[in-house]
Amino acid sequence: IALIAFVASFPIRKYMALNGTYITVGEEKITQVEFDYNYAVAKVGYLDTYGSYLSMFGMDTATIDNQNYDGTMTFREYFEQLAVQNIASTKALKAAAEAENFVYDTTLDYEMFISEMSAQAATAGMPLKEYITDMYGPLATQDRLEDIIKETLYTGAYYEKKANSLVATDDEIVAYYDANKGTYDSVDYRMVTIKAELPTTNPDGSKPVDAEGKEIAYVPTEEEKATAMAAAKVKAEEALKTVATDGEVFTNALQSSINSKVSSWLFEEGRKAGDTYMAEDTVNSTYIVVAFEKRYRDDVSSADMRIIMSSQTDSQTILKEWESGAKTEDSFVELLAKYDETGAASFGGLYEGIGSSVLPEGASDWVRDSARKAGDTYAVNAEDGTNYVFYYVAAGDPAWKNSINNTLLNQKMNDYMEEITAAYTVKEGRGKLGYLHLDEKIAETETAQ
């Protein structure tokens, strides 16, 4: 009798999983399918951003859910929290969009989403049905996810519309710049680095070895470090006399890109050409000597460009293929699908508002050339192994202006999202969310200790 009752409960449990309330967010009843989808989106997004970094430190990302995120929660609990935040944002945006009678046809976006997912499934060597289950949970199917996906596409379109309506005015941008000039100004300066000559062998000249007789790095004593730094300081003081003429030249440098030992000094108000400064870096056993030349706001236009990035094909080879064809913007976009390895083909490889400082050597000077015009191309192989081909589309606002506009827009949108999601608190149903019980978990741990 018990066995019959257990087996009979299967369809009931499946029905409840598909249609019952897993959690409630605000007044919205969320099924397990929808929660699992948002959990997967949160997890994949996190791993896309930090996965390689975590792997460098020996973390097995395949089993990340049950590993510790911080001192209080596991990654599972963290992803649960992100999933609820995603759901709250989606539901709040949907309500706001419908209140404004916002209309958006998601048909093409949905078709593209499924097409990309099918391509990912093929790359993984899996049928689409199996891939969806593997990605979004055991209850997920294409039919069950369709409305959920279309809802996120609809609310995403509304979010973009709302963001476009909140773009900062020129007055707001200038006011923000005036209050934060140090962040957006550039400096030209010269620099000399004096490295202390620390001993690498024992005092008697022998190589240090471990207990097994294997050669190891020599660790200087504090006295030896002090002696080496004193000698380096003498050289640094001499360099102060010539750094303004002989130091390595650095131009158009933002404060965030300069060694913190000298960056604040270089950006001090009242700094004048020819001023010199010496900083001690005890951690790296180094003295840094700099000479200030000038500080300014870089008003050179940014650029809108289409970019092909490949690690497999030489940039000149790609450029020559384009030059042998129609030599149009459309033909450049066609090559993206063939050579680009970043997925940029989905948006035509168009990057807007690019500042010269983020470009590889050579391309920076090329894009800043005042003669630059639409249709110009440039190819370069960067030192990191990435091969770039650039197609210049148009000039944009200066990089500082774009940066401030993005900062202000993010602030406005964050404030907006906080306002509309305030009422979307979570209540547990069949689903038990670990992160909601952290206080209990911490209390239990403290009691056990």
matplotlib code that plots the C-alpha trace (Angstrom):
import matplotlib.pyplot as plt

x = [0.0, 2.9, 4.6, 1.4, 0.8, 4.5, 4.3, 0.9, 2.4, 4.8, 2.4, 1.1, 4.6, 5.4, 2.2, 3.0, 6.6, 5.4, 2.3, 2.5, 4.0, 7.7, 8.2, 6.3, 8.0, 5.8, 2.4, 3.8, 3.6, 6.8, 7.0, 10.1, 10.7, 10.9, 13.0, 15.4, 15.7, 16.7, 19.1, 20.8, 21.0, 22.6, 25.1, 26.1, 26.5, 28.8, 30.9, 31.3, 32.7, 34.7, 35.1, 38.6, 39.7, 38.3, 40.0, 43.3, 43.0, 42.1, 38.3, 36.3, 33.6, 31.8, 30.8, 30.7, 27.2, 28.1, 31.4, 31.7, 31.1, 32.1, 32.1, 28.3, 26.9, 27.6, 27.5, 24.1, 22.7, 24.4, 22.9, 19.5, 19.7, 20.7, 17.9, 15.3, 16.7, 16.4, 12.8, 12.0, 13.5, 11.7, 8.3, 8.7, 9.8, 6.9, 4.4, 6.0, 6.0, 2.3, 1.3, 2.8, 1.1, 4.6, 4.4, 7.3, 7.2, 9.7, 9.3, 12.6, 14.5, 13.1, 14.0, 17.6, 17.7, 16.7, 19.0, 22.0, 21.0, 20.8, 24.3, 25.6, 23.9, 25.6, 29.0, 28.4, 27.5, 24.0, 20.4, 18.7, 16.2, 19.0, 21.0, 18.0, 17.5, 21.2, 21.3, 18.0, 17.0, 15.3, 11.8, 12.9, 11.7, 11.6, 7.8, 7.9, 10.6, 9.1, 6.9, 9.6, 12.2, 9.8, 9.0, 12.7, 13.1, 10.1, 11.3, 14.8, 13.5, 11.5, 14.6, 16.5, 13.7, 13.7, 17.5, 17.4, 14.9, 17.3, 20.5, 22.4, 22.2, 25.3, 24.8, 24.7, 27.8, 29.8, 28.7, 29.8, 33.2, 33.8, 33.3, 35.5, 38.2, 40.9, 39.2, 38.8, 41.8, 45.0, 48.6, 51.8, 54.9, 58.3, 59.4, 62.5, 62.3, 65.2, 65.2, 67.2, 69.9, 69.0, 71.5, 70.5, 73.1, 74.2, 76.8, 79.6, 78.4, 76.9, 73.4, 70.8, 69.3, 66.4, 66.6, 66.7, 69.6, 67.4, 68.3, 65.9, 65.5, 67.5, 65.5, 67.4, 67.5, 65.9, 69.3, 70.3, 67.1, 67.7, 71.3, 70.1, 67.3, 69.7, 71.9, 68.9, 67.8, 71.1, 70.6, 67.0, 68.1, 70.5, 67.7, 65.6, 68.0, 67.6, 64.2, 62.5, 64.7, 65.8, 62.9, 60.6, 57.7, 54.1, 51.3, 47.5, 47.6, 44.5, 45.0, 43.7, 46.4, 49.4, 51.3, 49.5, 52.8, 52.9, 49.4, 48.1, 51.1, 50.8, 47.2, 47.6, 46.1, 48.8, 51.3, 53.4, 55.7, 59.1, 58.0, 59.7, 59.0, 60.5, 58.4, 59.6, 58.0, 59.2, 57.0, 58.7, 62.1, 61.9, 62.1, 59.9, 61.0, 58.7, 58.6, 55.3, 54.7, 51.1, 47.5, 44.5, 41.2, 41.5, 38.8, 39.8, 36.7, 36.1, 35.3, 32.5, 34.1, 33.4, 36.1, 37.1, 39.1, 40.9, 43.6, 43.8, 44.2, 46.7, 45.0, 46.7, 45.3, 41.8, 42.2, 43.6, 40.6, 38.3, 40.3, 40.0, 36.2, 33.6, 35.4, 32.2, 30.9, 28.6, 31.4, 33.3, 30.4, 30.3, 33.9, 32.9, 31.0, 34.0, 36.9, 35.7, 35.9, 34.1, 30.5, 30.4, 28.9, 25.5, 25.6, 27.8, 30.9, 29.9, 31.5, 30.6, 32.4, 35.8, 38.6, 42.1, 43.5, 41.9, 43.3, 46.4, 49.7, 49.5, 45.7, 45.7, 47.6, 45.7, 42.2, 43.3, 44.5, 42.4, 42.3, 40.4, 37.2, 34.4, 35.5, 39.2, 40.6, 43.6, 45.1, 47.3, 48.5, 48.6, 51.2, 48.6, 48.0, 44.8, 44.7, 42.5, 41.0, 39.3, 36.7, 36.1, 32.4, 32.2, 33.6, 31.9, 32.0, 35.3, 36.0, 35.6, 32.2, 31.1, 32.4, 30.5, 27.4, 27.6, 28.2, 25.3, 23.0, 24.0, 23.2, 19.8, 18.9, 20.0, 17.9, 14.9, 15.3, 15.5, 12.3, 10.2, 11.4, 11.0, 7.7, 8.9, 10.0, 10.3, 8.2, 9.0, 6.5, 7.6, 11.0, 13.3, 15.9, 19.0, 20.1, 16.9, 17.9, 21.5, 20.9, 19.6, 22.6, 25.1, 23.4, 23.6, 27.3, 28.0, 26.1, 28.1, 31.3]
y = [0.0, 2.4, 1.6, 2.3, 5.6, 6.6, 5.9, 7.6, 10.8, 11.2, 13.1, 15.1, 16.2, 17.0, 19.1, 21.0, 21.6, 23.0, 24.9, 25.3, 28.4, 27.8, 31.3, 34.6, 37.8, 40.8, 39.5, 37.4, 33.6, 32.0, 28.4, 26.3, 26.4, 30.2, 30.2, 27.6, 29.6, 32.8, 30.8, 29.5, 33.0, 34.3, 31.5, 31.5, 35.3, 35.1, 32.3, 34.1, 37.1, 35.4, 31.7, 31.9, 33.9, 31.4, 28.5, 30.2, 29.8, 26.1, 26.3, 23.6, 25.7, 22.5, 22.0, 25.7, 25.7, 24.0, 25.8, 28.9, 32.3, 34.2, 33.7, 33.4, 31.9, 29.3, 30.0, 28.3, 30.8, 33.7, 32.5, 32.1, 35.7, 36.9, 34.9, 36.6, 40.0, 39.1, 38.0, 41.2, 43.4, 41.6, 41.8, 45.4, 46.4, 44.5, 46.3, 49.7, 48.9, 47.8, 50.9, 53.0, 50.8, 49.9, 47.7, 45.6, 42.6, 40.0, 37.6, 38.3, 38.5, 35.2, 33.5, 34.8, 33.6, 30.1, 30.1, 31.0, 28.4, 25.8, 26.8, 26.4, 23.0, 21.9, 23.1, 21.1, 18.1, 17.8, 17.8, 21.1, 19.5, 17.9, 21.2, 23.2, 20.7, 20.7, 24.5, 25.5, 22.6, 19.2, 20.7, 23.0, 22.6, 25.1, 25.4, 25.9, 28.6, 30.5, 32.9, 33.4, 34.3, 36.5, 38.4, 39.1, 40.3, 42.6, 44.0, 44.4, 46.5, 48.7, 49.1, 50.3, 52.8, 54.0, 54.4, 56.5, 58.8, 59.4, 60.2, 63.0, 66.6, 68.5, 70.7, 67.6, 66.2, 69.5, 69.9, 66.3, 66.9, 70.1, 68.2, 65.3, 66.7, 64.5, 61.4, 62.6, 64.8, 63.5, 64.3, 64.2, 63.3, 61.7, 58.9, 57.0, 53.9, 53.0, 49.4, 48.5, 45.9, 43.3, 40.4, 37.1, 34.9, 34.2, 36.6, 34.2, 34.1, 30.7, 29.8, 29.2, 25.7, 24.0, 20.9, 18.6, 20.5, 22.2, 25.7, 28.4, 32.1, 34.1, 36.2, 39.3, 40.4, 43.7, 45.1, 44.1, 45.6, 48.9, 49.1, 48.4, 51.0, 53.6, 53.1, 53.3, 56.5, 58.1, 57.2, 58.5, 61.8, 62.1, 61.2, 64.1, 66.4, 65.0, 63.3, 66.3, 65.8, 62.2, 60.3, 58.0, 59.9, 59.2, 61.1, 61.4, 59.3, 59.1, 59.1, 55.5, 54.2, 55.7, 54.2, 55.1, 56.3, 59.2, 59.7, 61.9, 64.2, 64.5, 65.6, 68.1, 71.5, 74.0, 71.5, 73.3, 72.1, 71.1, 70.1, 66.8, 64.3, 61.1, 58.3, 55.3, 51.9, 49.6, 46.7, 46.5, 47.9, 50.7, 54.5, 56.3, 59.7, 61.8, 65.2, 66.9, 68.4, 69.3, 68.4, 68.8, 67.5, 65.3, 66.6, 64.4, 62.6, 59.0, 56.6, 54.4, 51.4, 47.9, 45.5, 42.0, 40.2, 36.9, 34.9, 32.5, 34.6, 37.4, 40.8, 41.7, 38.5, 39.5, 43.1, 41.9, 39.6, 42.6, 44.8, 42.2, 42.3, 45.0, 47.1, 48.2, 48.4, 45.5, 43.3, 44.0, 42.9, 39.6, 38.9, 39.2, 35.9, 34.2, 35.5, 37.1, 34.9, 37.1, 36.7, 40.3, 39.1, 39.2, 43.0, 43.6, 44.2, 47.8, 49.4, 53.0, 55.7, 54.0, 56.1, 55.8, 54.8, 51.3, 50.5, 48.5, 50.2, 51.8, 51.8, 54.6, 57.0, 55.9, 56.6, 60.0, 61.3, 64.3, 63.1, 59.9, 59.4, 56.9, 53.8, 53.9, 50.6, 49.5, 46.2, 45.3, 42.3, 43.1, 41.7, 39.7, 37.5, 39.2, 40.3, 43.4, 44.8, 48.2, 49.8, 53.5, 54.4, 57.9, 60.2, 60.3, 62.5, 62.7, 59.7, 61.7, 62.8, 59.3, 58.0, 60.6, 60.0, 56.3, 57.0, 59.3, 57.0, 54.1, 56.1, 57.1, 53.6, 52.1, 54.6, 53.9, 50.1, 50.4, 52.5, 50.1, 46.9, 48.1, 46.3, 43.0, 41.2, 37.4, 34.8, 31.2, 28.6, 25.1, 26.4, 26.9, 29.6, 29.2, 32.8, 33.8, 31.8, 33.0, 34.5, 31.1, 29.4, 31.8, 31.3, 27.5, 27.8, 30.0, 27.7, 24.7, 26.5]
z = [0.0, 0.9, -2.4, -4.4, -2.6, -3.2, -6.9, -7.2, -5.7, -8.7, -11.0, -8.1, -7.1, -10.8, -11.2, -8.0, -9.2, -12.5, -11.3, -7.6, -5.9, -5.2, -3.8, -3.8, -4.9, -4.1, -5.1, -7.9, -7.5, -8.9, -10.1, -9.6, -13.4, -13.3, -10.2, -11.6, -14.8, -12.9, -10.7, -13.8, -15.3, -12.1, -11.9, -15.6, -15.5, -12.4, -13.8, -17.2, -15.3, -12.5, -13.5, -15.0, -12.0, -9.5, -11.4, -11.1, -7.3, -7.6, -7.2, -9.0, -10.7, -11.7, -8.0, -7.0, -5.6, -2.3, -1.8, 0.5, -1.1, 2.0, 5.7, 5.9, 2.8, 0.2, -3.6, -3.8, -1.3, -3.1, -6.5, -4.8, -3.7, -7.1, -8.7, -6.4, -7.2, -11.0, -10.5, -8.5, -11.2, -14.0, -12.3, -11.3, -14.8, -16.3, -14.0, -14.9, -18.6, -18.6, -16.6, -19.5, -22.1, -23.4, -26.5, -27.8, -30.1, -28.7, -31.7, -33.4, -30.1, -29.0, -32.2, -31.9, -28.3, -29.3, -32.3, -30.1, -27.5, -30.3, -31.5, -27.9, -27.6, -30.8, -29.6, -26.4, -28.5, -26.9, -28.3, -27.6, -25.3, -23.1, -23.2, -21.8, -19.0, -18.2, -18.2, -16.6, -14.4, -14.6, -15.2, -18.0, -21.6, -24.4, -24.2, -20.4, -20.7, -23.7, -21.7, -19.1, -21.7, -23.6, -20.4, -19.8, -23.4, -23.0, -19.7, -21.1, -23.9, -21.5, -19.3, -22.3, -23.1, -19.6, -19.6, -22.8, -21.1, -18.2, -20.2, -18.4, -19.7, -20.7, -17.6, -15.3, -17.0, -16.6, -13.0, -12.2, -14.0, -12.0, -8.8, -9.8, -12.1, -10.6, -11.9, -15.5, -16.1, -17.7, -17.0, -18.9, -16.8, -16.8, -14.5, -13.4, -11.2, -9.0, -7.9, -4.7, -5.4, -2.8, -2.2, -3.9, -2.1, 1.4, 2.9, 2.0, -1.6, -1.6, -2.9, -0.3, -0.2, 1.6, 4.0, 0.9, -0.7, -3.4, -4.3, -3.1, -3.3, -0.8, 1.7, 2.6, 6.3, 7.3, 7.7, 4.2, 2.9, 4.7, 3.3, -0.2, 0.1, 1.4, -1.7, -4.0, -2.3, -3.2, -6.8, -6.6, -5.3, -8.2, -10.6, -9.2, -10.9, -14.4, -14.5, -16.1, -19.2, -19.1, -17.5, -19.4, -21.0, -20.1, -21.8, -21.4, -18.2, -15.9, -12.2, -12.0, -14.3, -12.4, -9.5, -6.3, -4.7, -7.0, -8.5, -5.8, -6.0, -9.8, -9.5, -6.7, -7.4, -8.1, -9.6, -12.2, -15.0, -13.8, -10.3, -9.2, -6.5, -5.0, -3.5, -1.5, -2.2, 0.6, -0.5, -3.9, -2.6, -5.1, -5.3, -7.9, -9.2, -11.3, -13.0, -13.7, -17.1, -17.5, -16.5, -18.8, -19.9, -23.0, -25.3, -28.3, -29.6, -28.8, -31.7, -32.8, -34.5, -35.7, -34.4, -35.3, -32.6, -33.3, -31.7, -34.6, -37.7, -38.3, -38.5, -41.8, -43.3, -42.3, -43.5, -46.9, -47.3, -46.7, -49.1, -51.8, -51.6, -51.7, -49.1, -47.5, -43.9, -44.7, -46.0, -42.9, -40.8, -42.8, -41.8, -38.2, -38.4, -40.0, -37.8, -34.5, -31.4, -28.9, -30.1, -31.4, -34.7, -33.0, -32.8, -35.8, -33.8, -33.2, -30.1, -29.3, -27.4, -27.4, -25.9, -27.3, -23.9, -24.1, -27.5, -28.2, -29.1, -32.6, -32.7, -30.1, -32.3, -35.3, -33.9, -32.4, -35.8, -36.7, -40.3, -39.4, -41.3, -41.8, -43.6, -42.5, -41.4, -39.2, -38.3, -35.4, -33.5, -29.8, -27.3, -25.5, -28.6, -29.7, -33.4, -34.0, -37.2, -36.8, -39.1, -38.2, -38.2, -36.6, -34.0, -30.6, -27.5, -25.6, -23.3, -20.1, -21.2, -22.0, -18.7, -16.7, -18.7, -17.9, -14.2, -13.9, -15.9, -13.7, -10.6, -12.0, -13.0, -9.7, -7.9, -10.2, -9.8, -6.0, -6.0, -8.2, -6.6, -2.9, -2.6, -4.2, -1.0, -1.1, 0.8, 0.8, -0.5, -1.3, -2.0, 1.0, 0.3, 2.4, 2.3, 4.0, 7.1, 7.4, 10.9, 12.1, 10.5, 12.1, 15.5, 15.2, 14.3, 17.2, 19.6, 18.3, 18.9]

ax = plt.figure().add_subplot(projection="3d")
ax.plot(x, y, z, "-o")
ax.set_aspect("equal")
plt.show()
